[in-house]
Amino acid sequence: MEPFIPVVILFILFFLNIPIAFALIGASLYYFIFQNNIMSVNMVIQQFVTSVESFPYLAVPFFIMVGSVMNFSGISSSLMKMAEVLTGHMVGGLAQVNVILSAMMGGISGSANADAAMQSKILVPEMVKRNFSKPFSAAVTAASSSVSPVIPPGTNLIIYSLIANVSVAKMFLAGYTPGIMMTVALMFVVHIISKKRGYTSTRDKRATIKEILIQIKDSVWALLIPFGIILGMRMGLFTPTEAGGVAVLFCFVVGVFVYKKLKWEHVPIILKDTVYGTGSVMLLIIGAKVFGYYLTLERIPQMITNLLVGFTDNRYMLLFIVNLLLLFVGMFLEGGAALVILAPLLVPAALKVGIDPIQFGVILIVNIMIGGITPPFGSMMFTTCTIVGVKLDEFVKEVLPFILALLVVLAILTYSETIALYIPNLLM
């Protein structure tokens, strides 16, 4: 039992509402100060510092900055117009716009909570004006935000790649299939509910080819960002970290010279957002890395691997068990935190039974995102309910159909390696 005391401390601190990064650091310090007699405290401090001395981690602040620059440069509003042209004529038009905008924005902002907060402020008031119920609007916003970290270049894709030691480019490519599937599934649910309740479209008729082409011309700079990143890495023009720097520069150029909305006074705000966002993510990574070092020293990942494989060596049964575990954990932990804690524990077990690490990463991230909109502590659920002003019980009732649709997508990705890895296998 003694090797597991830091794990117990971690969950006690978490349920005492201590931020997960500090809970990880506290549990790790307990182990290295009171349990481990081999390493000096100085070596532990070195682990805190060296855990983030990695060039690939520079991609994180760059992509966080991209999301902030987009909000001030006019790129976000351009993408919203594009989404409205494509889906405004559909039943439940503005709710469909909500889903499509998350898919377009998600690949660039990379943050589910950032996407949920933005659309709660911008789209939900407009939806309520057009007679959508407030709980339904909140549910659509939270559910669609789950797509954000799945579509590249979401930061969770980068973090998983570094933890599991797999290709970032291949992980990015693998994110498109689940992202598209989740978007289609959510749009289907929106259509069914909107038709039943009589939610109208925002356009009287489908946009003409000319209108679509005009809007594509206006939005092409925004649409180029995710595709340019993937193409550049695929062709070997730049690394993921360099891709982040290129994306930031590109967004600044578009904001200043194309849309002409980015001003000098926005720069301090962008830098502040980037520092805050990067600080929270990197502190989480530091805590997770040092906690992972404790796990490695005590061979806990191997224990869990042996436990899971001892229970069943059938890959499909193992995936079923892992999915149940992830769905449960995702209800309590924020996506990034759950990822950095669970990936080092579960990846070895997945590899031992022959599960592709790229497919497992897709399953892991999609699963945790579903947990983010599920009671009792889903982070996107709280974000949208707080901003929109919706009671939790009303939200839960409206979000259930969306959760069921996403669980169907998760099942397909879990049990069909061909579908989950179609794009990376096709292009790499």
Protein Blocks (a to p, Z undefined) as FASTA:
>chain_A
ZZmmmmmmmmmmmmnopafklmmmmmmmmmmmmmmmkbcfklmmmmmmmmmmcfklmmmm
mmmmmmmmmmmnommmmmmmmmmmmmmmpghklmmmmmmmmmmmmmmnopaklmmmmmmm
mmmmmmmmnopafklmmmmmmmmmmmmmmpccdfklmmmmmmnopafklmmmmmmmmmmm
mmmmmmmmmmmmmmmnopacfbfbdcdfklmmmmmmmmmmmmmmmmmmmmmmmnopacfk
lmmmmmmmmmmmmmmmmnopacfklmmmmmmmmmmmmmmmmmmmmmmmmmmmmmmmnomm
mmmmmmmmmmpccfklmmmmmmmmmmmmmmmpcfklmmmmmmmmmmmmmmmnopafklmm
mmmmmmmmmmmmccfkbfklmmmmmmnopafklmmmmmmmmmmmmmmmmmmmmmmmklmm
mmmmmmZZ
